[in-house]
Amino acid sequence: MYHWPITSGEGRIIQPHTFVKTGLRWHLRAFDEKHQQFRDFVLSRFRGQPEILDNATHNAAQDIGWNSTIEMIFCPDSRLTTAQQKVIEQDYQMQDGKLVTKTRAALAQYLLQDMQVNIKFHDAIPEAQQLTLLNLNDIKPWLFNA
């Protein structure tokens, strides 16, 4: 268990278990004592040296989001022409017009970001957001602010 200052000006008591590379940033997956749940912390937001407290009482085996595997199903944006959709299907080697990707539930939000899929609104230009997520309701519990 560590007490670690972060950029918000407050310290956090966390119990880390895994480093995660998400796109451009590194995160630390840890149990957060303040919120009593497992969360991701951006490493660049930590400040100073952590204070080592007691032994951890929460570990990776208890992190349901980390240990749950989900499928995310993507398809070409329906606003694209049929020809454009076929190109997207080929680009992503889709089967029956779908790309099924398995990921840890805790990483679902980051996969959406990597695939440049915005679930809150469609870009006005369909070519800018080439994919859509078909099974949003299935993965919604694992997303931030969804």
Helices and strands as residue ranges (DSSP letters): E 2-5, E 11-22, E 25-32, E 37-42, G 43-45, E 51-52, G 60-62, H 64-67, E 69-76, H 82-91, E 99-104, G 105-107, H 108-114, E 131-133, H 136-139, G 140-142
